[in-house]
């Protein structure tokens, strides 16, 4: 399972996001997608923690919290679905 973190400040780094989530447990991975064409951050990310209970605690505390001037949207990440784009056909879809 992973956690979706939306409405991030565009200057947020993986290290900063890791630090925030580390208060709730062991962070396994942080992923901040960037725009394919510009290389700029997209304003959201994914955090994977070792225990589901740790992820749930982080969601409960951080959803709606203000951080770096933005109100965070934090919830369980949903699996990506094939949106009909031919590039994705035949590939397993994951949250990140």
JOKAUR-V26858 format. One record per residue. RES is the residue in one small letter. NEAR is the number of other ideal C-beta (glycine too) atoms within 12 Angstrom. Layout:
<<RES,NEAR> <RES,NEAR>>
//
This chain:
<<x,26> <x,31> <x,42> <x,33> <x,46> <x,27> <x,25> <x,34> <x,23> <x,19> <x,15> <x,29> <x,17> <x,23> <x,13> <x,22> <x,36> <x,27> <x,16> <x,30> <x,37> <x,20> <x,19> <x,27> <x,24> <x,18> <x,30> <x,21> <x,24> <x,29> <x,26> <x,30> <x,23> <x,16> <x,13> <x,9> <x,7> <x,9> <x,10> <x,13> <x,22> <x,22> <x,22> <x,30> <x,37> <x,35> <x,44> <x,30> <x,33> <x,19> <x,17> <x,18> <x,15> <x,26> <x,34> <x,20> <x,19> <x,37> <x,29> <x,17> <x,20> <x,32> <x,23> <x,16> <x,23> <x,13> <x,26> <x,19> <x,13> <x,21> <x,17> <x,31> <x,23> <x,34> <x,25> <x,23> <x,28> <x,15> <x,15> <x,18> <x,13> <x,14> <x,10> <x,8> <x,12> <x,9> <x,11> <x,14> <x,11> <x,9> <x,12> <x,11> <x,17> <x,17> <x,25> <x,23>>
//
